[in-house]
């Protein structure tokens, strides 16, 4: 059973079974066609033999006519030996006396007498109990009396002639002046075994056995060869999968094939590359997270040790130390929160609130919240938005999305650059755009910037844009990136816009 579950065994079955079925169907149809053709030939051959024997009987009756006439006149010296005539026509000859049987003895004609069924006499005397049989026999005798030859019915014959083709023709006396008509003295019977048409069905059956065996053997060999060629690359792919599972990143595969196996190999090779990139990204992420965690922890520990040791005697210095501890603690909290948010979003275990959100206030909070770092680098953050509606949504998450995008824009904008935040709401959607004057993002890297832990310069955790996109998708929205008019990057957030007035109207 385990062998039948293998792909190679199934391919063998798939390759052999159709061939066997096709051979069997072909053999059956061939034998049936040959049998039908043989039966048709046999029928045609029998009909032709009956026609030939009718002509022979007619010719022989004319030959024997003068001898009957001589016998009627008392001349019994003219006799044809039956053996000679039977040899000449290759058939057995008999004489059946009827109306004038007492005048002509069969031996005077050199023939032997054939006893026929009593139905012949019954037909002459109309003494049969079966009217249909009387009519049939009478019609046959009428044909004979009219000079025709007939195929003798089987029920007229002696058992010894049941397997032969028997034809009868009336023999007339020439003394009547009408050798082809009148009342016959008797019947000349020609009997010959039927010529059998040899059917090729038997020989064909014998010939089909080795042909079937050879075809089956060829089908099995071809199925094994083709199955082996198909299974071999799958086995290589399985070995490659095990190698990747062990940690090998370079696995040789035939990616140049044009068939489906080549497609699978190319997909597997691409997956291997992606997996290697993911592993590298994971290592880099661990390094970055370790760095991001170590830096604030080191700063917090240093400030705490200084406070414990009494280094900061001045109250102002102590307040600065407490402020530094608070800032670094908030940094740690934000990092942990980002990691938890990303994990929940990817696991689809993230809940959203539905509150009234004033977009004007929200965008102003974003600009104000990022203003400190921007002012330190002389970066101008401008808000260009008209009057925006109050919508129903999760304000904290919308603030987080736009805040991550603005923070990313400030990070990549050079000193004395500009960041522009704009918004538009119409047709049930709201678009929030963040443009910067930084270096921009190449088209080939625009998909990568939204991957978790991806950073272009190797610093940071690479979580801000990934979280922004996941949050937008959780709200049935999207985040896309393009080129900004001033040459930097443009991030566009698209979200559904259900206004508070419309929501209230629906509830009412």
N, C-alpha and C positions, 0 to 999 in steps of 0.2 A: 504493500500500500504506500509506503514511503517513497518507493521508486516511481510510482505513478504520479506522485505529487510534484516530481521534479519537472522543470520546464523542458528539459531534453526529452523525457519520456512523452510528455504531452505533444511536443513537436513531432516526435516519431509517430504517435497515433494520428495526429492531424495530417501528416504526410502520407501515411499508408492507408488509412481507412477510406478516404475518397477514391484512391486508386483501386482498392479491392472492390468497392461498391461499383465503380465505373466498369471494371472488368466483368463483374458478375452480370450487371445489367446489359452490357454489350453482348456477352455470351448468350444470355437468355433471348434477347431480341434476335440475334443471328440465328440461333437454332430454331426459333419460331418462324422466322422468315424462310429458312431453308425447308422446314417441314411443310409450310404452306405451299411453297413452290413445288416441292416433290409431290404433294397431293394433287396439285393442279396438273402437273405433268402426267401423273398416273391416270387421272381422269381423261386427259386428252389422248393419251396413248391407247387406252381401252376403247374410246370412241373410234379412233382411227383403225384399230384392229377389227372392230365390229364391221366397219365399212369395208375393209379389205376382205373379210370372210364372206360378207354378203356378195361381193363381186365374184369370189371364188365359187361360192355355192351356185350362183347364177350360171357361171361358165360350165361348171361340172354338170348341172342339170341339163344343159343343152347337149353336153357330150353323151350323157346317159340316155337322153331321149330316144335316139335310134335303137339302142339296145332294148329299151322297153317295147318299142314298136315291133322289134324282131321277136321278142318273147311273146307278145300278143299274137303274132302270126305263127308261133310255134317253132321259130328258129332259135334254138338255145345254144348254138355253137359260137355265137358272137359274145364273148365275155371279156371284160377288162379285169385284170387282177387288182384286187383292192390294194394290195401291198405296193404295187407299182404306182397307183394313183395317189395313195397316201404319201409315198415318198416324194412324188412330184410336187404336191401342194403342201407338204410338211404339216399334215393334219390327219385326224382320224375321220373316216367316212362311215356313215350308217344309212340304212334305208328303213323308212317307217312306212309300212303298207297302210293305206287308208281305203277309200271307196272300192278300188279294184284289186285289193290285196290278194283275192283268191285267184286272179288271173296271172299275176306276176309273183314269182317266188324270189326272195332276196338272193338266194344262191345262184339264180339264173343271171343276176347282174354282177356276181362276184363280190357282193357286199354282205355284211352281217346285219341281222335284224336288230333294231333298237326298240325296246319296250318303253313306251311313253306312258305318262300318267293317264289314268282313266278319264281325266277331264277332257282329253282330246276326243275320246269317243262320246263323252257326255255333251260336248259342244256340237258334235255332228248330229246327235239325236235330240238335242235340246232337253236332256233329261236331268240337268243339274238342279240341285236345290238352291243354288246361289245365283240369282238373276244377274248380278254384276259379273260373276265369273263366266256365266254363259255368254254375256255380251262381249266380254273381253276376248274369250277364246274364239267366238264366232267372227269377231273383227280380224283376229290374227289369221284364221283360216281363209277369210275372204281376201286378205292380202296375198296369201299364198296362191289361192286360186286365180287371182288377178295377175299372177306372174311375178310377184314381189318376193323378196327374201326378208326373213324376220329373225330377230334375236329370240331364241326359244326361252320362254319364262322358266324360272328355276323350278316352279312347282310342276312342270311337265317332265322334268329330267329324272333319270335314274340317279341314285346317290353317287355312283362312280363318276358322274359328269358334273357334279355340283360346283366344282372349283374351276371348270373350264368355261371358255366362251363358246357357246353353241349357237349356230345359225342354221335355219332350215329354209329350203327352197323346194317348191313343188316340181315334180318331174312329170312331164306331159308326154303322151304318146304322139308321135308324128303322124300316126294314121288318122288322127282326128282332123288333120288339115290345119290345126291351129296350135303349133308347138309352144306358144307363149300364153295360151289362154285355155279356157274350158276347165274341166275337172281333172285335177292331177291324179295319177295312179298312186302316187305315194310322195313321201317327203325325202329329199336328200339332205342329210344332216352332216354339217361340218363342225367338228369339235377340235379346239386347240387350247392349250393352257395359255392364260394371259401373259403377255410379256411384262415382266416386272421392271419398273423403273427404279434403279438403285438410288436410294436417297443418300446424299452425302452427310446427313445429320450424324450418323454413327461415326463416320471417319472424322467429321468435324469435331465431335465431342472428344475423340481421342487426341486430335491435334490441339484442342484448346487447353487440355490439361498441362502439357509442358509450357505452352505459351503463357498460361495464367501463372504458373510457377515462376517463369523467367520474369514476367512483368512484376510480380510481387517482390521477387528478390531485388530487381532494379529499383523499385519504389522504396524498399527498406534501406538500400544502400544510399540512395539519393537523400532520403529523409535523415539518415544518420549524418551524412556529410554536411548537408545544409543546416541541420540542427546543431552540429558541432561548431560550424562557422558562426551561427547566430548566438550560441551560448558562450563561446569563448570570450567575446568582448564584454559580455555581462559578468563573467567571472572576474575579468580584469577590473571591471568597474567595482565589483564587490571588494576585491583586494585593495583598490584605491580608497574606497570608503573606510575600510579598517585602518589603512595607513593614516588617513586624515584624522580618524578618531584617536589614534596614538599620538597625534601632534605633528605629523609630517606635513609640511606645507607645499612641497613640490612633489607632485604625483604625475608620472608620464601617462598620458592618454592619447589615443588617436583621435584628435579633434578635426582632422582633415577629411573625414568620411562625409559623403554627401547624403547618406541615408539617415534613418531615424536614430540608429546607434550613434552616429556622429553628432546628431542634435543633443542626445542625452549626454555624450561625453563633453560637448561644449558647455552645456548647462552645468554639469558637475564641475568642470574646470572653473567656470565663472563663480560657482558657489564656493569652490576652494579659495579663489582669490578674495571673494567677499569675506569668507570666514577668517582668512589670514588678516585682512584689514580690520575685521571686528576684534580679533585677538590683539592686534597691535593697538587699536583704539582703546581696548580695555586696559592694556598695560599702561598706555599713556594716561588714561583716565585715573587709574589708581595712583600713578605718580603725581598727577595734577591735584587730585583730591587730597592725597597725602600732604602735598605742599600747601594747598589751600587750608587744610586743617592745622598743619603744623605752624604756619605763620601766625594766625590769631592766637593759637594756644601758647605759643612761645611768648607773644606779646602780653597775653593775660598773665602768664606765670611770672614774667619779669616784673610787671607792675605789682602783682600780689606780693612777690618776694620783697620788693622795695618797700611796700607798705608795712609788711611784717617786720622787716629789719629796721624800720624807723628812718629810712633814708630821706623820705619826704617829710621834713619837719614843718614846712610852711603849709598852711591850709590851702593856699592856692595851688600848690604843687600836688597836694593830695586830691583836690578836685579834678585836676587834669588827669591824674592816674585813674580815678574812678570813671571819668569820661572815656578814657582809652579802653578800659576794661569793658564798659558798656558797648562801645562801637565794635570792638572785636567780638563780643558775644553776639551782637546782632548779625555780624558777618557770618559767624558759625551757624546761627539759627537760619539765616537765609539759604546757606548752602545745604543744610539738612532738609529744609523745607522743599528746595528745588528737587532734591533726590527723591523725596517721598512723593511729591506731585507727579514727577515723571513716571515713577513706578505705578502709581494709581491710575494715571491716564492710560498707560500702555496695557494695564490689566483690566481696563474698562470698569474700574471700581471707583469712579469719581463722581461726586454729586455736585450739582449746580443749584444755586439759589435763584429765586425769581423775585426781584425787588425793583422798585422804581429807581432808574439811574438817569441822572442829569449829565448828559454827555459834555456839556460846556464846563461844568465843575470838574468832571473826571479828567478831561484833557488838561485843564489848568493845573490840577494836582500833579499830573505827570510831568509837565514842564517845570513846575516849581520844585518837585522832588529831585530832578536831575540837574537843577541849576547850580548847585555847589561845585561839582566837578567841572561843569562847563565854564563857570566863571574863573576857576583856577587856571584854565587853559585858554581863556579868552574866546571860547566858543559861544556863538550866539544861538539860542534856541528860540525860534519864532513859532507862534501859534496862529494859524490862518484858518479860521472856521467861522462861519456865520452862526445864526441862531439854530441850534440843534434841538431836536425834540427830546422829551423825557421818555425813555424806553423802559421796557420790562426786561430784566436780565440780571446776571450776576455781576454786580459792579466791581467787586474785588478782583474777579478773574479778568474782566475787561481791562481794569487798571494794571493787572499783572502782565497781560499781553502787550499793551502799548508801552508800559514801563520797560519791559525787556527789549522791545524794539528800539526805543529811544536810548536806553543804556548802551545797546550795541552800536547805534549810530554815533553817540558821543565818543565811544571807545575808538572807532576807526576814523573819526574826523580829525584832521590835523589841527594844530593850534591855530587860533584865529579863524577857524572855519565856521560853517553854519549848519544847523539842523532845523528843518522845517516840518512842523506837524500840522496837517490839514485834515478836514473831515467833510463828508457830504452824505446827506440822508435823503433818499427818495425811493419811490416804488417799492417800499417795504424792505429796503436794504440800507445799510450804513457802511460807508467806506472810510477808513482812517488810514491816512498815508503819512509815512515817515521818510523824508528825503535827507540825505547827508551829502557833504562835499568831499567825502573820502575817496579812496582809490577805486571803489566799485567792486563788483563781483563778476568774474568771468562766467559766461554762460555754462561752461563745462562744470563749474563748481557750485552752481546755484542749487542743485539738489542735495549736495553734500552739507551745505551750511545748516540744513534742518535736521541732520542726523545727530543723535545724542553723542556727546563727548567729542564732537569734531571742533577743532580750533585751527585757524589758519596759521597763527604765529606761535602755537605751542603753549600759550598761556591761557589761564582761565579754565573753567570746567566744561565749556561747550554745551551747556544745558539751557541757556536762555532762549535761543531761537527754537530749539526742539520743544520746549515747554509751551512757547507761544503758539506754535503750529498745532500741537496736540490739544491745547485748550480751545483754539478756534474751531477745530474739527469737532470737538465735543459739543460746541454750540451751534453745529450745522453751518459753520462758516469756513473760512480758509485764510491762509497767509501766503502771499506770493512775493517774489522778488524780481525786480527789473532794473533798468538804468534810470537814474535820476536826470532831470534836465540839466543840472549843473555838473554832471559827469560822475557823480557818486552812485550810491545804491538807493533804490526806492523799494521800501517794503509796504505792501498794501494789505490791510486787514479788512476782510468783508464779513459782515455779520448780519443775521436777520434783524429787522427793525420793527418791533411791535411796540407801538407807542402806548403810553399810559392811558391816553384818552380812548384809544381803540379798545384796549383791554377792559377799561371800565365800562365802556358801552356794551361789550360782549357779556360781561358779568351781569349788567343790569337787565 
